[in-house]
Amino acid sequence: MKKENISRITYNVEETAIALGISKSLLYREIQQGTIEIPYHKVGNRILFSVAALEKYFNE
């Protein structure tokens, strides 16, 4: 399977912050305070946001 055929299903914190139009530090702060309304997953020391969850958030 070629890499071009694989669709992204998650964004990291930097990509999510860009999509939301906020800074990475604000996003990290919201995660730490538990005030972020978008579900995320921790994989090791990485924080990942589902593209589907972001789409749902934007459509609410």
PyMOL Python script that loads the backbone (N, CA, C, O; Angstrom):
from pymol import cmd

cmd.read_pdbstr("""\
ATOM      1  N   MET A   1       0.848  -1.171   0.000  1.00  0.00           N
ATOM      2  CA  MET A   1       0.000   0.000   0.000  1.00  0.00           C
ATOM      3  C   MET A   1       0.898   1.240   0.000  1.00  0.00           C
ATOM      4  O   MET A   1       1.848   1.335   0.777  1.00  0.00           O
ATOM      5  N   LYS A   2       0.584   2.161  -0.866  1.00  0.00           N
ATOM      6  CA  LYS A   2       1.363   3.387  -0.947  1.00  0.00           C
ATOM      7  C   LYS A   2       0.902   4.374   0.116  1.00  0.00           C
ATOM      8  O   LYS A   2      -0.268   4.405   0.498  1.00  0.00           O
ATOM      9  N   LYS A   3       1.843   5.173   0.579  1.00  0.00           N
ATOM     10  CA  LYS A   3       1.548   6.163   1.613  1.00  0.00           C
ATOM     11  C   LYS A   3       0.468   7.147   1.159  1.00  0.00           C
ATOM     12  O   LYS A   3      -0.323   7.609   1.982  1.00  0.00           O
ATOM     13  N   GLU A   4       0.422   7.473  -0.124  1.00  0.00           N
ATOM     14  CA  GLU A   4      -0.560   8.422  -0.629  1.00  0.00           C
ATOM     15  C   GLU A   4      -1.985   7.907  -0.486  1.00  0.00           C
ATOM     16  O   GLU A   4      -2.924   8.703  -0.488  1.00  0.00           O
ATOM     17  N   ASN A   5      -2.170   6.597  -0.363  1.00  0.00           N
ATOM     18  CA  ASN A   5      -3.501   6.004  -0.270  1.00  0.00           C
ATOM     19  C   ASN A   5      -4.032   5.944   1.163  1.00  0.00           C
ATOM     20  O   ASN A   5      -5.165   5.517   1.383  1.00  0.00           O
ATOM     21  N   ILE A   6      -3.239   6.360   2.118  1.00  0.00           N
ATOM     22  CA  ILE A   6      -3.642   6.283   3.518  1.00  0.00           C
ATOM     23  C   ILE A   6      -4.198   7.638   3.952  1.00  0.00           C
ATOM     24  O   ILE A   6      -3.522   8.661   3.842  1.00  0.00           O
ATOM     25  N   SER A   7      -5.430   7.633   4.444  1.00  0.00           N
ATOM     26  CA  SER A   7      -6.056   8.865   4.930  1.00  0.00           C
ATOM     27  C   SER A   7      -5.713   9.074   6.392  1.00  0.00           C
ATOM     28  O   SER A   7      -5.641   8.116   7.162  1.00  0.00           O
ATOM     29  N   ARG A   8      -5.502  10.314   6.773  1.00  0.00           N
ATOM     30  CA  ARG A   8      -5.223  10.642   8.172  1.00  0.00           C
ATOM     31  C   ARG A   8      -6.504  10.510   8.988  1.00  0.00           C
ATOM     32  O   ARG A   8      -7.566  10.965   8.564  1.00  0.00           O
ATOM     33  N   ILE A   9      -6.401   9.893  10.145  1.00  0.00           N
ATOM     34  CA  ILE A   9      -7.553   9.790  11.033  1.00  0.00           C
ATOM     35  C   ILE A   9      -7.322  10.535  12.345  1.00  0.00           C
ATOM     36  O   ILE A   9      -8.237  10.675  13.156  1.00  0.00           O
ATOM     37  N   THR A  10      -6.082  11.018  12.551  1.00  0.00           N
ATOM     38  CA  THR A  10      -5.783  11.783  13.762  1.00  0.00           C
ATOM     39  C   THR A  10      -4.915  12.989  13.432  1.00  0.00           C
ATOM     40  O   THR A  10      -4.205  13.016  12.427  1.00  0.00           O
ATOM     41  N   TYR A  11      -4.995  13.985  14.308  1.00  0.00           N
ATOM     42  CA  TYR A  11      -4.114  15.150  14.257  1.00  0.00           C
ATOM     43  C   TYR A  11      -3.384  15.236  15.588  1.00  0.00           C
ATOM     44  O   TYR A  11      -3.932  14.869  16.628  1.00  0.00           O
ATOM     45  N   ASN A  12      -2.157  15.717  15.557  1.00  0.00           N
ATOM     46  CA  ASN A  12      -1.436  15.951  16.797  1.00  0.00           C
ATOM     47  C   ASN A  12      -1.861  17.307  17.365  1.00  0.00           C
ATOM     48  O   ASN A  12      -2.725  17.974  16.795  1.00  0.00           O
ATOM     49  N   VAL A  13      -1.268  17.709  18.469  1.00  0.00           N
ATOM     50  CA  VAL A  13      -1.671  18.948  19.145  1.00  0.00           C
ATOM     51  C   VAL A  13      -1.438  20.155  18.241  1.00  0.00           C
ATOM     52  O   VAL A  13      -2.296  21.032  18.152  1.00  0.00           O
ATOM     53  N   GLU A  14      -0.301  20.210  17.576  1.00  0.00           N
ATOM     54  CA  GLU A  14      -0.007  21.361  16.717  1.00  0.00           C
ATOM     55  C   GLU A  14      -1.029  21.480  15.587  1.00  0.00           C
ATOM     56  O   GLU A  14      -1.537  22.570  15.323  1.00  0.00           O
ATOM     57  N   GLU A  15      -1.328  20.379  14.928  1.00  0.00           N
ATOM     58  CA  GLU A  15      -2.289  20.391  13.827  1.00  0.00           C
ATOM     59  C   GLU A  15      -3.694  20.748  14.320  1.00  0.00           C
ATOM     60  O   GLU A  15      -4.432  21.469  13.649  1.00  0.00           O
ATOM     61  N   THR A  16      -4.051  20.240  15.491  1.00  0.00           N
ATOM     62  CA  THR A  16      -5.366  20.530  16.059  1.00  0.00           C
ATOM     63  C   THR A  16      -5.476  22.002  16.429  1.00  0.00           C
ATOM     64  O   THR A  16      -6.505  22.629  16.178  1.00  0.00           O
ATOM     65  N   ALA A  17      -4.432  22.553  17.018  1.00  0.00           N
ATOM     66  CA  ALA A  17      -4.437  23.973  17.376  1.00  0.00           C
ATOM     67  C   ALA A  17      -4.613  24.839  16.129  1.00  0.00           C
ATOM     68  O   ALA A  17      -5.363  25.815  16.156  1.00  0.00           O
ATOM     69  N   ILE A  18      -3.940  24.497  15.052  1.00  0.00           N
ATOM     70  CA  ILE A  18      -4.081  25.243  13.802  1.00  0.00           C
ATOM     71  C   ILE A  18      -5.518  25.153  13.299  1.00  0.00           C
ATOM     72  O   ILE A  18      -6.104  26.157  12.896  1.00  0.00           O
ATOM     73  N   ALA A  19      -6.082  23.947  13.326  1.00  0.00           N
ATOM     74  CA  ALA A  19      -7.457  23.759  12.859  1.00  0.00           C
ATOM     75  C   ALA A  19      -8.441  24.571  13.699  1.00  0.00           C
ATOM     76  O   ALA A  19      -9.428  25.086  13.174  1.00  0.00           O
ATOM     77  N   LEU A  20      -8.176  24.688  15.002  1.00  0.00           N
ATOM     78  CA  LEU A  20      -9.060  25.426  15.898  1.00  0.00           C
ATOM     79  C   LEU A  20      -8.789  26.933  15.884  1.00  0.00           C
ATOM     80  O   LEU A  20      -9.604  27.719  16.368  1.00  0.00           O
ATOM     81  N   GLY A  21      -7.648  27.326  15.331  1.00  0.00           N
ATOM     82  CA  GLY A  21      -7.296  28.738  15.304  1.00  0.00           C
ATOM     83  C   GLY A  21      -6.825  29.264  16.645  1.00  0.00           C
ATOM     84  O   GLY A  21      -7.020  30.436  16.966  1.00  0.00           O
ATOM     85  N   ILE A  22      -6.189  28.374  17.444  1.00  0.00           N
ATOM     86  CA  ILE A  22      -5.661  28.771  18.753  1.00  0.00           C
ATOM     87  C   ILE A  22      -4.195  28.362  18.836  1.00  0.00           C
ATOM     88  O   ILE A  22      -3.699  27.639  17.972  1.00  0.00           O
ATOM     89  N   SER A  23      -3.508  28.818  19.862  1.00  0.00           N
ATOM     90  CA  SER A  23      -2.105  28.452  20.036  1.00  0.00           C
ATOM     91  C   SER A  23      -1.981  27.056  20.650  1.00  0.00           C
ATOM     92  O   SER A  23      -2.905  26.554  21.290  1.00  0.00           O
ATOM     93  N   LYS A  24      -0.826  26.451  20.439  1.00  0.00           N
ATOM     94  CA  LYS A  24      -0.560  25.149  21.049  1.00  0.00           C
ATOM     95  C   LYS A  24      -0.601  25.254  22.563  1.00  0.00           C
ATOM     96  O   LYS A  24      -1.120  24.365  23.237  1.00  0.00           O
ATOM     97  N   SER A  25      -0.056  26.342  23.100  1.00  0.00           N
ATOM     98  CA  SER A  25      -0.021  26.474  24.559  1.00  0.00           C
ATOM     99  C   SER A  25      -1.424  26.565  25.144  1.00  0.00           C
ATOM    100  O   SER A  25      -1.680  26.017  26.216  1.00  0.00           O
ATOM    101  N   LEU A  26      -2.330  27.244  24.464  1.00  0.00           N
ATOM    102  CA  LEU A  26      -3.714  27.307  24.936  1.00  0.00           C
ATOM    103  C   LEU A  26      -4.355  25.925  24.893  1.00  0.00           C
ATOM    104  O   LEU A  26      -5.068  25.541  25.820  1.00  0.00           O
ATOM    105  N   LEU A  27      -4.104  25.183  23.827  1.00  0.00           N
ATOM    106  CA  LEU A  27      -4.666  23.833  23.720  1.00  0.00           C
ATOM    107  C   LEU A  27      -4.106  22.935  24.821  1.00  0.00           C
ATOM    108  O   LEU A  27      -4.860  22.197  25.455  1.00  0.00           O
ATOM    109  N   TYR A  28      -2.797  22.989  25.056  1.00  0.00           N
ATOM    110  CA  TYR A  28      -2.205  22.202  26.143  1.00  0.00           C
ATOM    111  C   TYR A  28      -2.812  22.601  27.491  1.00  0.00           C
ATOM    112  O   TYR A  28      -3.080  21.738  28.328  1.00  0.00           O
ATOM    113  N   ARG A  29      -3.029  23.887  27.702  1.00  0.00           N
ATOM    114  CA  ARG A  29      -3.612  24.364  28.962  1.00  0.00           C
ATOM    115  C   ARG A  29      -5.021  23.807  29.145  1.00  0.00           C
ATOM    116  O   ARG A  29      -5.374  23.357  30.235  1.00  0.00           O
ATOM    117  N   GLU A  30      -5.823  23.836  28.085  1.00  0.00           N
ATOM    118  CA  GLU A  30      -7.184  23.301  28.169  1.00  0.00           C
ATOM    119  C   GLU A  30      -7.179  21.802  28.445  1.00  0.00           C
ATOM    120  O   GLU A  30      -8.021  21.300  29.190  1.00  0.00           O
ATOM    121  N   ILE A  31      -6.231  21.089  27.845  1.00  0.00           N
ATOM    122  CA  ILE A  31      -6.110  19.651  28.110  1.00  0.00           C
ATOM    123  C   ILE A  31      -5.759  19.432  29.580  1.00  0.00           C
ATOM    124  O   ILE A  31      -6.374  18.606  30.254  1.00  0.00           O
ATOM    125  N   GLN A  32      -4.769  20.174  30.072  1.00  0.00           N
ATOM    126  CA  GLN A  32      -4.317  20.025  31.458  1.00  0.00           C
ATOM    127  C   GLN A  32      -5.429  20.380  32.450  1.00  0.00           C
ATOM    128  O   GLN A  32      -5.569  19.718  33.479  1.00  0.00           O
ATOM    129  N   GLN A  33      -6.208  21.404  32.158  1.00  0.00           N
ATOM    130  CA  GLN A  33      -7.277  21.834  33.058  1.00  0.00           C
ATOM    131  C   GLN A  33      -8.544  21.007  32.910  1.00  0.00           C
ATOM    132  O   GLN A  33      -9.453  21.103  33.735  1.00  0.00           O
ATOM    133  N   GLY A  34      -8.604  20.195  31.859  1.00  0.00           N
ATOM    134  CA  GLY A  34      -9.780  19.364  31.630  1.00  0.00           C
ATOM    135  C   GLY A  34     -10.951  20.140  31.052  1.00  0.00           C
ATOM    136  O   GLY A  34     -12.098  19.714  31.185  1.00  0.00           O
ATOM    137  N   THR A  35     -10.681  21.275  30.410  1.00  0.00           N
ATOM    138  CA  THR A  35     -11.751  22.096  29.869  1.00  0.00           C
ATOM    139  C   THR A  35     -11.956  21.922  28.361  1.00  0.00           C
ATOM    140  O   THR A  35     -12.853  22.538  27.787  1.00  0.00           O
ATOM    141  N   ILE A  36     -11.150  21.105  27.727  1.00  0.00           N
ATOM    142  CA  ILE A  36     -11.281  20.880  26.284  1.00  0.00           C
ATOM    143  C   ILE A  36     -12.543  20.055  26.030  1.00  0.00           C
ATOM    144  O   ILE A  36     -12.774  19.047  26.698  1.00  0.00           O
ATOM    145  N   GLU A  37     -13.350  20.482  25.070  1.00  0.00           N
ATOM    146  CA  GLU A  37     -14.612  19.805  24.777  1.00  0.00           C
ATOM    147  C   GLU A  37     -14.461  18.704  23.731  1.00  0.00           C
ATOM    148  O   GLU A  37     -15.413  17.971  23.463  1.00  0.00           O
ATOM    149  N   ILE A  38     -13.290  18.583  23.146  1.00  0.00           N
ATOM    150  CA  ILE A  38     -13.052  17.597  22.094  1.00  0.00           C
ATOM    151  C   ILE A  38     -12.302  16.417  22.706  1.00  0.00           C
ATOM    152  O   ILE A  38     -11.263  16.607  23.337  1.00  0.00           O
ATOM    153  N   PRO A  39     -12.818  15.199  22.526  1.00  0.00           N
ATOM    154  CA  PRO A  39     -12.111  14.042  23.083  1.00  0.00           C
ATOM    155  C   PRO A  39     -10.761  13.843  22.403  1.00  0.00           C
ATOM    156  O   PRO A  39     -10.585  14.157  21.226  1.00  0.00           O
ATOM    157  N   TYR A  40      -9.822  13.320  23.166  1.00  0.00           N
ATOM    158  CA  TYR A  40      -8.486  13.044  22.641  1.00  0.00           C
ATOM    159  C   TYR A  40      -7.985  11.729  23.216  1.00  0.00           C
ATOM    160  O   TYR A  40      -8.555  11.185  24.162  1.00  0.00           O
ATOM    161  N   HIS A  41      -6.916  11.237  22.628  1.00  0.00           N
ATOM    162  CA  HIS A  41      -6.322   9.975  23.072  1.00  0.00           C
ATOM    163  C   HIS A  41      -4.850  10.202  23.360  1.00  0.00           C
ATOM    164  O   HIS A  41      -4.162  10.902  22.617  1.00  0.00           O
ATOM    165  N   LYS A  42      -4.378   9.614  24.431  1.00  0.00           N
ATOM    166  CA  LYS A  42      -2.953   9.646  24.743  1.00  0.00           C
ATOM    167  C   LYS A  42      -2.346   8.334  24.262  1.00  0.00           C
ATOM    168  O   LYS A  42      -2.803   7.251  24.626  1.00  0.00           O
ATOM    169  N   VAL A  43      -1.330   8.451  23.455  1.00  0.00           N
ATOM    170  CA  VAL A  43      -0.595   7.288  22.961  1.00  0.00           C
ATOM    171  C   VAL A  43       0.854   7.511  23.360  1.00  0.00           C
ATOM    172  O   VAL A  43       1.574   8.285  22.729  1.00  0.00           O
ATOM    173  N   GLY A  44       1.271   6.824  24.414  1.00  0.00           N
ATOM    174  CA  GLY A  44       2.589   7.111  24.974  1.00  0.00           C
ATOM    175  C   GLY A  44       2.565   8.523  25.525  1.00  0.00           C
ATOM    176  O   GLY A  44       1.723   8.857  26.358  1.00  0.00           O
ATOM    177  N   ASN A  45       3.495   9.358  25.057  1.00  0.00           N
ATOM    178  CA  ASN A  45       3.498  10.753  25.500  1.00  0.00           C
ATOM    179  C   ASN A  45       2.874  11.679  24.453  1.00  0.00           C
ATOM    180  O   ASN A  45       2.966  12.900  24.575  1.00  0.00           O
ATOM    181  N   ARG A  46       2.249  11.112  23.438  1.00  0.00           N
ATOM    182  CA  ARG A  46       1.600  11.903  22.390  1.00  0.00           C
ATOM    183  C   ARG A  46       0.116  12.079  22.688  1.00  0.00           C
ATOM    184  O   ARG A  46      -0.521  11.193  23.257  1.00  0.00           O
ATOM    185  N   ILE A  47      -0.421  13.214  22.303  1.00  0.00           N
ATOM    186  CA  ILE A  47      -1.844  13.487  22.417  1.00  0.00           C
ATOM    187  C   ILE A  47      -2.382  13.604  21.005  1.00  0.00           C
ATOM    188  O   ILE A  47      -1.897  14.409  20.210  1.00  0.00           O
ATOM    189  N   LEU A  48      -3.389  12.795  20.697  1.00  0.00           N
ATOM    190  CA  LEU A  48      -3.945  12.762  19.348  1.00  0.00           C
ATOM    191  C   LEU A  48      -5.441  13.038  19.384  1.00  0.00           C
ATOM    192  O   LEU A  48      -6.158  12.568  20.267  1.00  0.00           O
ATOM    193  N   PHE A  49      -5.890  13.810  18.406  1.00  0.00           N
ATOM    194  CA  PHE A  49      -7.302  14.137  18.256  1.00  0.00           C
ATOM    195  C   PHE A  49      -7.826  13.466  17.000  1.00  0.00           C
ATOM    196  O   PHE A  49      -7.189  13.527  15.949  1.00  0.00           O
ATOM    197  N   SER A  50      -8.959  12.839  17.102  1.00  0.00           N
ATOM    198  CA  SER A  50      -9.598  12.195  15.964  1.00  0.00           C
ATOM    199  C   SER A  50     -10.108  13.253  14.999  1.00  0.00           C
ATOM    200  O   SER A  50     -10.722  14.234  15.416  1.00  0.00           O
ATOM    201  N   VAL A  51      -9.857  13.058  13.715  1.00  0.00           N
ATOM    202  CA  VAL A  51     -10.375  13.960  12.689  1.00  0.00           C
ATOM    203  C   VAL A  51     -11.903  13.963  12.754  1.00  0.00           C
ATOM    204  O   VAL A  51     -12.528  15.013  12.606  1.00  0.00           O
ATOM    205  N   ALA A  52     -12.500  12.804  12.972  1.00  0.00           N
ATOM    206  CA  ALA A  52     -13.961  12.705  13.070  1.00  0.00           C
ATOM    207  C   ALA A  52     -14.486  13.516  14.251  1.00  0.00           C
ATOM    208  O   ALA A  52     -15.527  14.163  14.134  1.00  0.00           O
ATOM    209  N   ALA A  53     -13.785  13.494  15.387  1.00  0.00           N
ATOM    210  CA  ALA A  53     -14.208  14.266  16.563  1.00  0.00           C
ATOM    211  C   ALA A  53     -14.122  15.752  16.282  1.00  0.00           C
ATOM    212  O   ALA A  53     -14.988  16.515  16.712  1.00  0.00           O
ATOM    213  N   LEU A  54     -13.094  16.173  15.569  1.00  0.00           N
ATOM    214  CA  LEU A  54     -12.956  17.592  15.219  1.00  0.00           C
ATOM    215  C   LEU A  54     -14.070  18.019  14.269  1.00  0.00           C
ATOM    216  O   LEU A  54     -14.642  19.098  14.422  1.00  0.00           O
ATOM    217  N   GLU A  55     -14.375  17.179  13.298  1.00  0.00           N
ATOM    218  CA  GLU A  55     -15.460  17.488  12.355  1.00  0.00           C
ATOM    219  C   GLU A  55     -16.788  17.608  13.113  1.00  0.00           C
ATOM    220  O   GLU A  55     -17.581  18.512  12.845  1.00  0.00           O
ATOM    221  N   LYS A  56     -17.023  16.697  14.054  1.00  0.00           N
ATOM    222  CA  LYS A  56     -18.246  16.743  14.847  1.00  0.00           C
ATOM    223  C   LYS A  56     -18.305  18.026  15.664  1.00  0.00           C
ATOM    224  O   LYS A  56     -19.357  18.661  15.746  1.00  0.00           O
ATOM    225  N   TYR A  57     -17.194  18.411  16.265  1.00  0.00           N
ATOM    226  CA  TYR A  57     -17.118  19.639  17.058  1.00  0.00           C
ATOM    227  C   TYR A  57     -17.447  20.862  16.207  1.00  0.00           C
ATOM    228  O   TYR A  57     -18.192  21.741  16.641  1.00  0.00           O
ATOM    229  N   PHE A  58     -16.893  20.920  14.998  1.00  0.00           N
ATOM    230  CA  PHE A  58     -17.135  22.055  14.103  1.00  0.00           C
ATOM    231  C   PHE A  58     -18.569  22.107  13.599  1.00  0.00           C
ATOM    232  O   PHE A  58     -19.074  23.182  13.279  1.00  0.00           O
ATOM    233  N   ASN A  59     -19.225  20.963  13.527  1.00  0.00           N
ATOM    234  CA  ASN A  59     -20.591  20.904  13.008  1.00  0.00           C
ATOM    235  C   ASN A  59     -21.650  21.116  14.084  1.00  0.00           C
ATOM    236  O   ASN A  59     -22.839  21.160  13.768  1.00  0.00           O
ATOM    237  N   GLU A  60     -21.253  21.246  15.335  1.00  0.00           N
ATOM    238  CA  GLU A  60     -22.230  21.448  16.424  1.00  0.00           C
ATOM    239  C   GLU A  60     -22.676  22.874  16.488  1.00  0.00           C
ATOM    240  O   GLU A  60     -23.493  23.228  17.339  1.00  0.00           O
TER     241      GLU A  60
END
""", "prot")
cmd.dss("prot")
cmd.show_as("cartoon", "prot")
cmd.util.cbc("prot")
cmd.orient("prot")
